[in-house]
Amino acid sequence: MTTDKKQCPEFPHFGARYPDARCIDGYLWDLDSDENGGLTHGGDDPCPFCNTEAYIEFRIGDDGESPTRAEIEKSIEMLRLKYEYPD
């Protein structure tokens, strides 16, 4: 039996206008932090593609200015469509 887990896409996340985030084991790493072939920045932000629930919890805040769960879910849906990531 084989499992065909689709690799999460690289996408803008760390402030760049180009894809600057890579998912490794469900968490995002900054592609601009490459040092000697390894990424040195990241690993704290959950991936919205494969670690969706953790990403939603990470983004929801109690400061009154953070996006709502519905807004976050909508942004994830848009990312999945844009990068053709399956549900």
Secondary structure as GFF3:
##gff-version 3
##sequence-region A 1 87
A	DSSP	beta_strand	21	24	.	.	.	ID=ss1
A	DSSP	beta_strand	27	30	.	.	.	ID=ss2
A	DSSP	three_ten_helix	31	33	.	.	.	ID=ss3
A	DSSP	beta_strand	34	35	.	.	.	ID=ss4
A	DSSP	beta_strand	38	39	.	.	.	ID=ss5
A	DSSP	beta_strand	42	46	.	.	.	ID=ss6
A	DSSP	alpha_helix	52	59	.	.	.	ID=ss7
A	DSSP	alpha_helix	69	82	.	.	.	ID=ss8
###
